[in-house]
Amino acid sequence: MNASQLIAGCLLVVVAAAASAQTPARVALLIGNAAYADAPLRNPLNDVREVATSLQKLGFAVTTLENLRSVQMRESLRRFVLTSRGAAVRLVYFAGHGLQMRGRNYLLPIGARIDNETDVLERTADATELIEQLSAIERGANLVIIDACRVHPMFDTHSRRMWSVKPGLSTMAAPIGTVVAFSTRPGELARDGAGGVSVYARHLTRMLTEAPELPIEEFFKRVRAGVVAETGSKQVPWESSDLNGDLCFRPDANGHCSRGG
């Protein structure tokens, strides 16, 4: 290795270390897609804005993106994984359309024409891959929240080319250090909502205000209870968790969660 190569290598190490040191303790990427040409949604943009406001009040560094096309969406998720490695908590929230295919979950960008299984692989964002990539980061905890099981017309026109594409999302076991939360049970559909936000987002933001100190499992249990009560059990949120310790949205001064009352 010559002197210039050695200097360049040292500079790269310094830059990487600086980037890691500057990473906020808790970071969040929120994506809301609503402007689908064939199946527009009413509330995803309001959903992400409400969740963003709640998370910012709790000290999260939040990035909110809206109506992303395929390349934009894939790149935003890729960059989040790469730039959040030094964070103690990484959160991704998506509101929009989603689907499952062959046991994997996919999030739909706007403007993507999906006519066959290859289109799913090439023109959507692979949520299962995102979760796998986040869980491979050795430091910190991951929280992925997906409110993406709305009715889409593609499920009414199944052909043999798309026989394995199904509505709702596929069940999955959260990897170590990760919590995965769906707005409804695997294989079922969630409501966009007739009000300003979706049913799920309303109860999620309510709990972020009322009980952010609860351990994450108890927190989502209360979110689920609220959604179930409002929908008469027609929508039942679902979570999978594999954490090494407690995780909450607002720990106390010693980093602990409250058991609540």
C-alpha positions in Angstrom: 0.0 0.0 0.0 1.5 3.4 -1.0 1.2 6.6 1.0 -1.8 8.0 -0.9 -3.7 4.8 -0.5 -2.9 4.8 3.2 -4.1 8.4 3.6 -7.3 7.6 1.7 -8.0 4.6 3.8 -7.5 6.6 7.0 -9.8 9.3 5.7 -12.5 6.8 5.0 -12.2 5.4 8.6 -12.4 8.9 10.0 -15.5 9.8 7.9 -17.2 6.6 8.9 -16.4 7.1 12.6 -17.7 10.7 12.4 -20.9 9.6 10.7 -21.5 7.0 13.4 -20.8 9.4 16.2 -23.3 11.9 14.8 -26.1 9.4 14.4 -29.0 10.5 16.7 -29.9 8.0 19.5 -33.3 7.3 18.1 -34.2 7.7 14.4 -37.3 7.2 12.4 -38.2 6.9 8.7 -41.9 7.4 7.9 -43.3 6.8 4.4 -46.9 7.5 3.4 -48.1 6.5 0.0 -51.6 7.6 -1.0 -51.6 8.7 -4.7 -52.1 5.3 -6.3 -53.6 5.7 -9.7 -55.7 2.6 -9.5 -56.4 2.5 -5.8 -55.9 5.9 -4.1 -56.0 6.0 -0.3 -57.5 8.7 1.9 -55.3 8.8 5.0 -51.6 7.6 4.7 -50.3 11.2 4.4 -52.2 12.3 7.5 -51.1 9.1 9.2 -47.4 9.7 8.8 -47.7 13.4 9.7 -49.5 12.6 12.9 -47.0 9.8 13.8 -44.1 12.1 13.0 -45.4 14.8 15.3 -45.8 12.3 18.1 -42.3 10.8 17.6 -40.6 14.2 17.4 -42.2 15.1 20.8 -40.5 12.0 22.2 -37.1 12.9 20.9 -36.9 10.9 17.7 -35.0 12.4 14.7 -37.8 11.9 12.1 -37.6 11.8 8.3 -41.1 11.9 6.6 -41.5 11.0 2.9 -44.6 11.0 0.9 -45.9 9.4 -2.3 -42.6 7.7 -3.3 -42.1 6.0 -6.6 -40.2 2.7 -6.8 -36.7 4.0 -7.2 -37.2 6.7 -4.5 -38.7 4.2 -2.1 -36.0 1.6 -2.4 -33.3 4.2 -2.1 -34.8 5.8 0.9 -35.0 2.5 2.7 -31.5 1.5 1.7 -30.1 4.9 2.9 -31.9 4.6 6.2 -30.3 1.2 6.9 -26.9 2.4 6.0 -27.0 5.7 7.9 -28.8 4.5 11.1 -26.3 1.8 12.2 -25.1 3.9 15.1 -28.6 4.5 16.5 -29.9 2.9 19.7 -33.4 2.7 18.2 -34.3 2.5 14.5 -38.0 2.9 13.5 -39.7 2.5 10.1 -43.4 3.3 9.7 -45.2 2.7 6.4 -48.7 3.6 5.5 -50.0 2.6 2.1 -50.7 -0.5 0.0 -48.9 -3.8 0.7 -49.1 -7.4 -0.4 -47.6 -10.8 0.3 -46.0 -13.3 -2.2 -44.5 -16.6 -1.4 -44.2 -15.8 2.3 -42.5 -12.4 1.9 -44.1 -9.0 2.3 -43.8 -6.1 -0.2 -44.7 -2.4 0.1 -46.1 -0.7 -3.0 -44.8 2.6 -4.3 -47.0 4.9 -6.3 -46.9 4.7 -10.1 -45.8 1.1 -10.3 -47.7 -1.2 -12.6 -47.9 -4.7 -11.2 -49.0 -7.2 -13.7 -47.1 -10.3 -12.7 -44.8 -11.8 -10.0 -41.7 -10.4 -11.6 -43.2 -6.9 -11.3 -43.6 -7.4 -7.6 -39.9 -8.3 -7.2 -38.7 -5.4 -9.4 -41.1 -2.6 -8.7 -42.0 -2.8 -5.0 -40.0 -2.5 -1.8 -39.3 -5.8 0.0 -40.3 -5.3 3.6 -39.0 -8.7 4.6 -35.6 -7.8 3.3 -35.7 -4.5 5.1 -36.4 -6.2 8.4 -33.6 -8.7 7.7 -31.1 -5.9 7.0 -32.0 -4.0 10.1 -31.8 -7.1 12.3 -28.3 -7.7 10.9 -27.1 -4.5 12.6 -25.5 -5.6 15.9 -26.1 -2.4 17.8 -29.6 -1.1 18.9 -33.2 -2.2 18.5 -35.4 -2.1 15.5 -39.1 -1.3 15.2 -41.0 -1.8 11.9 -44.6 -0.7 11.8 -46.6 -1.5 8.7 -50.1 -0.1 8.1 -50.4 -1.5 4.6 -53.2 -4.0 4.2 -55.8 -2.0 2.4 -58.1 -3.4 -0.4 -56.4 -3.1 -3.9 -58.2 -4.0 -7.2 -55.3 -6.2 -8.3 -56.7 -8.9 -5.9 -60.0 -8.9 -7.8 -58.3 -9.7 -11.1 -56.0 -12.6 -10.2 -54.6 -14.4 -13.2 -52.3 -17.4 -13.4 -49.4 -15.0 -13.7 -50.1 -13.7 -10.2 -51.5 -16.7 -8.4 -49.1 -16.4 -5.5 -49.7 -12.7 -4.9 -52.2 -12.3 -2.0 -53.9 -9.5 -0.1 -52.8 -8.7 3.4 -49.3 -9.5 4.7 -47.6 -12.7 5.5 -46.8 -13.8 9.1 -43.2 -13.5 10.1 -41.2 -14.1 13.2 -39.3 -11.0 14.2 -35.5 -11.4 14.2 -33.4 -10.9 17.3 -33.5 -7.3 18.5 -36.5 -6.4 16.4 -40.3 -5.7 16.8 -42.6 -6.0 13.8 -46.1 -4.5 14.1 -48.9 -4.9 11.5 -52.1 -2.9 11.6 -54.0 -6.1 11.2 -53.5 -9.9 11.4 -51.6 -11.7 8.6 -53.7 -12.3 5.6 -56.4 -9.8 6.6 -57.3 -6.3 5.5 -57.0 -3.0 7.4 -59.3 0.0 7.1 -58.1 3.2 5.5 -60.6 5.0 7.8 -63.3 7.6 7.2 -61.8 10.2 9.4 -58.6 12.2 9.3 -56.3 9.2 10.0 -56.6 5.5 9.8 -58.0 3.6 12.8 -54.6 2.1 13.5 -52.7 5.4 13.3 -55.3 7.1 15.6 -54.7 4.5 18.4 -51.0 4.4 17.8 -50.6 8.2 18.2 -52.9 8.2 21.1 -50.7 5.7 23.0 -47.6 7.6 22.0 -49.1 10.6 23.8 -50.7 8.7 26.8 -48.3 5.9 27.6 -44.9 6.1 25.8 -43.2 4.9 28.9 -44.7 1.4 28.7 -42.6 -1.6 27.5 -43.2 -2.0 23.8 -45.2 -5.3 24.2 -47.6 -3.7 26.6 -47.8 -0.6 24.5 -48.9 -2.5 21.4 -51.3 -4.6 23.4 -53.1 -1.4 24.3 -53.0 -0.1 20.7 -54.6 -3.5 19.7 -57.3 -3.2 22.3 -58.2 0.2 21.1 -58.5 -0.8 17.4 -60.4 -4.0 18.3 -62.9 -2.0 20.4 -63.4 0.6 17.7 -63.9 -1.9 14.8 -65.9 -4.5 16.7 -63.0 -7.0 16.3 -63.1 -6.6 12.5 -59.5 -5.3 12.6 -57.1 -6.9 15.0 -53.5 -5.6 15.0 -50.7 -8.2 15.2 -47.1 -8.0 16.4 -44.0 -10.2 16.7 -41.2 -9.3 19.1 -37.7 -10.7 19.9 -35.9 -8.1 22.0 -32.9 -8.7 24.2 -34.3 -6.2 26.8 -37.0 -3.7 27.4 -37.8 -1.1 24.8 -40.2 1.9 25.2 -40.8 5.2 23.4 -39.9 7.3 26.4 -37.6 5.6 29.0 -36.8 7.2 32.3 -33.5 8.9 33.2 -32.0 5.5 33.8 -33.1 4.1 30.5 -35.9 2.0 32.0 -39.5 1.5 31.0 -42.4 1.9 33.3 -44.7 -1.0 34.0 -47.6 1.4 34.0 -50.9 1.5 35.8 
